Amino acid sequence: MREFDYHRASDVAGAVALLGTDPDARFLGGGTNLVDLMKSGVERPARLVDVRELPLDRIESTQDGGLRIGATVTNSDLAAHPDVRRRYPALTQAVLAGASGQLRNMATLGGNLLQRTRCGYFADVTKPCNKRVPGSGCPAIEGEHHNHAILGASDHCVAVHPSDMGVALTALDAVVSYETADGPGELPLTEFYLPVGTTPHLETALPAGALITGVTLPPAPVAARSRYRKVRERASYAFAIGSLAAALEVRDGVVHDVRLALGAVASRPWRARTAERMLTGAPAAGESFAAAADAELAAARPLPHNGYKVRLMRNLMVAVLTELAEEAAR
């Protein structure tokens, strides 16, 4: 076992100072992903800075009617919070669809957003992987890739982001707050994850040494009628092979507002902007939903063994939007 330093931070500024700009240091929240990667040798931090006791464990309403969620709020507490359940039901559903009860009790909001891909080649240090060792190759392209990306991938990486929570937060226009030695900053979640391109090892736009302090959900009446639907290979604890966060507001049979994000199809939660534009002002009917899904998925570039995801995601988008439209019509 590789030795490492351990420090328990008591305040945000101290945590940031302890991490510094050391590329071999990591913040430790619940540890449900990081510790596993340390065991397998993928992560080899020289220092861990424990942030679980920082005062970032609250969920509070904002002055404009939104919601702020602290970075150390556990997944279980997030899913159970009455304001989340009432105002952003897709987020509750996404959190409950991820992991097991025991893991949700430990996992934190900040850690969930920073969790890394579950690609088998990434997790196996005996295999090449551009995300783990830049320039070493991506064996998934010619190898096992049935659950890999169909959107936004490149010749350098076809892995998918595993978060359920991140998909819902992307659809709900969440904004990530962080702290650095130079002060605080913010990133919309739609800009938080970097495109794969030629640098798949660079995963987020966070500055070096930044600590996520929370996420803010803006007020959005459409979010009250939202849903998260996850498709997986078994009903129990499993990562998605495709998922959708959707929110829909219908007035007089016409789509007034819609938010869509796809999961398990790209290296980051995929905001379906093309589909949203097509649906806004269109009839809230199956034909419109199917046309929007087809337009969004026209950019898909599936590999030989994951083409099923295109059809799966089309059907998922149509089914969930139809359900939401029928609820709105009651």
C-alpha positions, 0 to 999 in steps of 0.5 A, spaced: 500 500 500 502 506 498 503 511 504 499 518 504 498 524 508 491 525 511 488 531 514 481 533 516 479 540 514 475 544 519 474 550 514 473 551 507 479 556 506 484 551 510 481 545 506 483 549 500 490 551 503 492 544 505 490 541 498 494 547 494 496 546 487 499 539 489 497 534 483 497 528 487 493 531 493 485 529 493 479 532 497 476 526 500 468 526 501 464 520 502 470 516 499 465 511 495 469 512 488 476 515 490 477 509 495 475 504 490 480 507 485 485 508 490 485 500 492 485 498 484 491 503 483 488 508 479 488 514 484 495 514 488 494 521 492 500 523 496 495 527 500 488 526 502 484 532 505 478 530 509 472 535 507 466 531 510 466 536 517 466 542 513 459 546 514 457 545 507 451 540 509 445 544 509 440 545 503 437 552 503 432 556 499 435 562 495 432 569 495 429 568 488 426 562 490 431 557 488 435 552 492 442 551 494 445 545 496 451 544 500 457 540 497 457 535 503 450 534 503 449 526 503 445 523 497 440 520 502 439 527 505 438 530 498 433 525 496 429 526 502 429 533 503 422 536 502 423 542 498 427 537 493 422 532 493 416 537 491 420 542 487 425 538 483 422 531 483 427 529 478 433 530 482 430 526 488 428 520 483 435 520 480 439 520 487 434 514 489 436 511 482 443 511 484 447 506 488 445 502 494 442 505 500 448 504 504 452 508 499 447 514 498 448 514 506 456 516 505 456 519 498 456 527 497 453 532 492 460 534 491 463 527 490 458 525 486 459 530 480 467 528 480 466 521 480 470 518 474 467 513 469 466 506 470 469 503 464 473 497 465 479 499 461 480 505 465 479 501 472 484 496 470 491 499 471 494 493 466 490 496 460 492 502 456 487 508 457 487 515 455 483 518 460 488 514 465 495 515 462 494 520 456 497 517 449 496 510 451 490 509 447 483 507 448 482 499 447 474 500 448 473 502 441 475 495 438 474 492 445 468 491 450 464 498 449 456 496 449 455 501 454 459 506 452 458 513 448 454 514 442 454 522 443 460 527 443 466 521 443 472 522 440 478 517 437 481 518 444 475 516 449 468 513 448 467 512 456 461 515 459 460 519 465 456 514 470 452 520 475 445 519 475 444 526 479 448 529 474 443 528 469 438 531 473 442 537 475 444 538 468 437 538 466 435 543 471 440 548 470 444 547 476 450 552 477 456 549 481 460 554 486 467 552 488 472 556 492 480 557 490 486 560 494 484 566 489 477 566 491 470 563 490 467 562 483 461 559 479 460 554 473 454 552 470 453 545 470 453 545 462 460 548 462 462 544 468 465 538 464 469 538 458 468 535 451 473 529 450 477 531 444 484 529 445 484 530 452 480 525 456 484 526 462 482 533 463 475 532 465 472 538 468 473 546 468 474 547 475 481 551 476 487 547 480 486 546 487 478 548 487 473 545 492 466 544 490 462 548 496 455 547 493 450 547 487 444 552 486 438 550 483 435 556 480 427 557 480 424 553 475 416 552 475 417 547 470 421 543 474 415 541 479 413 536 473 419 533 472 421 526 472 428 521 471 428 515 468 433 510 468 434 504 464 439 498 467 441 491 466 438 489 472 433 492 477 438 493 483 444 497 484 447 498 477 449 503 472 445 506 467 445 504 460 441 510 458 437 515 462 433 521 461 431 527 466 425 531 463 421 537 465 415 539 461 410 545 461 404 544 457 399 550 456 393 549 451 396 543 448 403 546 446 409 545 449 411 552 453 417 550 457 422 543 456 428 541 459 432 535 457 438 531 459 441 524 457 445 520 461 450 514 460 450 516 452 456 521 453 462 523 457 458 528 461 451 529 462 448 531 455 443 537 455 439 535 449 438 543 446 436 541 439 430 537 442 428 542 447 428 548 441 424 543 436 419 542 442 418 549 444 412 551 441 410 545 438 404 540 440 405 536 446 404 530 442 407 523 440 409 526 433 413 532 436 416 528 441 419 523 436 421 528 431 425 532 437 428 525 439 430 523 432 433 530 431 437 530 438 440 523 436 442 525 429 449 526 431 450 519 435 456 515 432 455 509 435 460 503 435 459 496 433 456 494 439 452 500 442 448 502 437 442 499 441 442 506 445 440 510 439 433 506 439 433 506 447 434 513 448 429 515 442 424 510 445 425 513 452 425 520 450 418 519 447 415 515 453 417 520 458 415 526 455 408 523 453 407 521 460 409 528 463 404 531 457 398 526 459 399 528 467 399 536 464 392 534 461 389 531 467 
